[in-house]
Amino acid sequence: MTEHHGNRYGRSERARQAVLEAADDLLVERGFAGVTIEGIAARAGVAKQTIYRWWPSKVDILMDAFIDDMAQHLTPPDHGDLGLDLRTHLSKLADFLTRSDAGAVFRALVGQAQHDPDLAIRLRADYLGQQRERDRLPLSRAVERGELPPDTDLDLAIDQLVGPIHYRVLVTGEPVPRHVTDALVHHFLVQHQPVAPSQPSRQR
């Protein structure tokens, strides 16, 4: 059987992953300014021309690497309990942004976006748009289960829960340990006083 190396976009998935991983590694080792297409190509073992066929710049490579990692690691669980879902999700989000290579990519991209309007637009559309939908999942599920009232402002809830994490990561540089994310969830639950999901009655 012939091994298939390409995907429907004509890219080699193995080479694509090697490029994304190389970009992650180089950013952590050398910082944003130290990442070059030449360095990525050498680390990934692919031709520089191949990279330019797939991505116009190193920023696009880093953006794709971050979005891939984000989709893999930041999809909230569904335990059927709002408090547990939120505590788990916020803790994973904080660890992802502060401890992972992908988090370093995110911080570098946000810094670069301050003087790159096109990147700022893409970062908001691709990162915030996609991740905000994931952050919404535990809340919308809670509404469906009856734990939260149907008129709950989910966008405001996301800001209350996720905003302080980003503030620490991007502004103050303070750590975001588990007791901080748990406290965010606790204050949210106290404020909104979710009710236990209704259970179907059993017939005798």
Helices and strands as residue ranges (DSSP letters): H 13-30, G 32-34, H 37-44, H 48-54, H 58-73, H 82-99, H 101-113, H 117-122, I 123-128, H 129-145, H 154-167, I 168-172, H 178-192
